[in-house]
């Protein structure tokens, strides 16, 4: 499996392409960013469906999936920030290492927060962007504090034996889905959640769901300078569709669509509708 060292951490990545190469060809490149607690595994079917148009690059964010953090961390690794802009810098270093100049970006949930940060910091490196299940949070001190307390418990209590319980993947994914997805995908989500690094999982919750994030995100959307498609799931309980709709109103560069009868993973719940929307949007 291919890995690249970024900031002293081995990052897993893979190419999905019909060109038959294990690296980018002369075709345009689309990079996929996954959400909190997950990995690039859930993007694979979408990348395969787009591989006739793009060389698709999947990678696992620092501390998630196969981009593991060593228990014996040196001072450099221990000092790394879990701010969204730091993860955007990771992506820039990955592109540099792979000699990729300009890309198409497809990012989901927390990955979309990183994607927005990347668009703000490196807008000259993106041609078009797709943000899925993202939007504006409204700050509520009590609600955020309660969410952080609950998250600490959830991240701390992740016994490995949980994945052996037959109904655990279905119960784990129930809040994220409106339509059913294959059992193998549900199982993969649970496995990724269980192996996510404790510090990375907890700290990215704090940076994603914070007073600072609610203040910065509207400005981040206003600063977007390139064509961007924002997709919501109609019944998303994590990032409600209205949050996405409000974000899109801040910038004429952002086109908004809502996919009916889906929740937080529209690319898996209704792949045909999802692909239709992004294929219509993309100009390549």
Secondary structure as the mmCIF struct_conf table of DSSP 4:
data_model
#
loop_
_struct_conf.conf_type_id
_struct_conf.id
_struct_conf.beg_label_comp_id
_struct_conf.beg_label_asym_id
_struct_conf.beg_label_seq_id
_struct_conf.end_label_comp_id
_struct_conf.end_label_asym_id
_struct_conf.end_label_seq_id
STRN STRN1 UNK A 3 UNK A 6
TURN_TY1_P TURN_TY1_P1 UNK A 7 UNK A 8
STRN STRN2 UNK A 9 UNK A 16
TURN_TY1_P TURN_TY1_P2 UNK A 18 UNK A 19
BEND BEND1 UNK A 22 UNK A 23
BEND BEND2 UNK A 26 UNK A 27
STRN STRN3 UNK A 29 UNK A 33
TURN_TY1_P TURN_TY1_P3 UNK A 36 UNK A 37
HELX_RH_3T_P HELX_RH_3T_P1 UNK A 40 UNK A 43
HELX_RH_AL_P HELX_RH_AL_P1 UNK A 44 UNK A 50
TURN_TY1_P TURN_TY1_P4 UNK A 51 UNK A 53
STRN STRN4 UNK A 55 UNK A 59
HELX_LH_PP_P HELX_LH_PP_P1 UNK A 60 UNK A 61
TURN_TY1_P TURN_TY1_P5 UNK A 62 UNK A 63
BEND BEND3 UNK A 64 UNK A 64
TURN_TY1_P TURN_TY1_P6 UNK A 65 UNK A 66
BEND BEND4 UNK A 67 UNK A 67
HELX_LH_PP_P HELX_LH_PP_P2 UNK A 68 UNK A 70
BEND BEND5 UNK A 71 UNK A 72
HELX_RH_AL_P HELX_RH_AL_P2 UNK A 75 UNK A 78
TURN_TY1_P TURN_TY1_P7 UNK A 79 UNK A 79
BEND BEND6 UNK A 83 UNK A 83
HELX_RH_AL_P HELX_RH_AL_P3 UNK A 84 UNK A 97
TURN_TY1_P TURN_TY1_P8 UNK A 98 UNK A 99
BEND BEND7 UNK A 102 UNK A 102
STRN STRN5 UNK A 103 UNK A 108
TURN_TY1_P TURN_TY1_P9 UNK A 109 UNK A 109
HELX_RH_AL_P HELX_RH_AL_P4 UNK A 110 UNK A 121
HELX_RH_3T_P HELX_RH_3T_P2 UNK A 123 UNK A 125
STRN STRN6 UNK A 126 UNK A 132
BEND BEND8 UNK A 133 UNK A 133
HELX_LH_PP_P HELX_LH_PP_P3 UNK A 136 UNK A 139
HELX_RH_AL_P HELX_RH_AL_P5 UNK A 141 UNK A 156
HELX_RH_3T_P HELX_RH_3T_P3 UNK A 160 UNK A 164
BEND BEND9 UNK A 165 UNK A 165
TURN_TY1_P TURN_TY1_P10 UNK A 166 UNK A 167
HELX_RH_AL_P HELX_RH_AL_P6 UNK A 168 UNK A 173
HELX_RH_3T_P HELX_RH_3T_P4 UNK A 174 UNK A 176
BEND BEND10 UNK A 178 UNK A 179
HELX_RH_AL_P HELX_RH_AL_P7 UNK A 183 UNK A 195
BEND BEND11 UNK A 196 UNK A 196
HELX_RH_AL_P HELX_RH_AL_P8 UNK A 198 UNK A 208
BEND BEND12 UNK A 209 UNK A 210
HELX_RH_AL_P HELX_RH_AL_P9 UNK A 211 UNK A 222
TURN_TY1_P TURN_TY1_P11 UNK A 223 UNK A 223
BEND BEND13 UNK A 226 UNK A 226
STRN STRN7 UNK A 228 UNK A 233
TURN_TY1_P TURN_TY1_P12 UNK A 234 UNK A 235
BEND BEND14 UNK A 237 UNK A 239
HELX_RH_AL_P HELX_RH_AL_P10 UNK A 241 UNK A 248
TURN_TY1_P TURN_TY1_P13 UNK A 249 UNK A 250
TURN_TY1_P TURN_TY1_P14 UNK A 252 UNK A 253
STRN STRN8 UNK A 254 UNK A 259
TURN_TY1_P TURN_TY1_P15 UNK A 260 UNK A 261
BEND BEND15 UNK A 264 UNK A 264
HELX_RH_AL_P HELX_RH_AL_P11 UNK A 266 UNK A 269
BEND BEND16 UNK A 270 UNK A 270
HELX_RH_AL_P HELX_RH_AL_P12 UNK A 271 UNK A 281
#
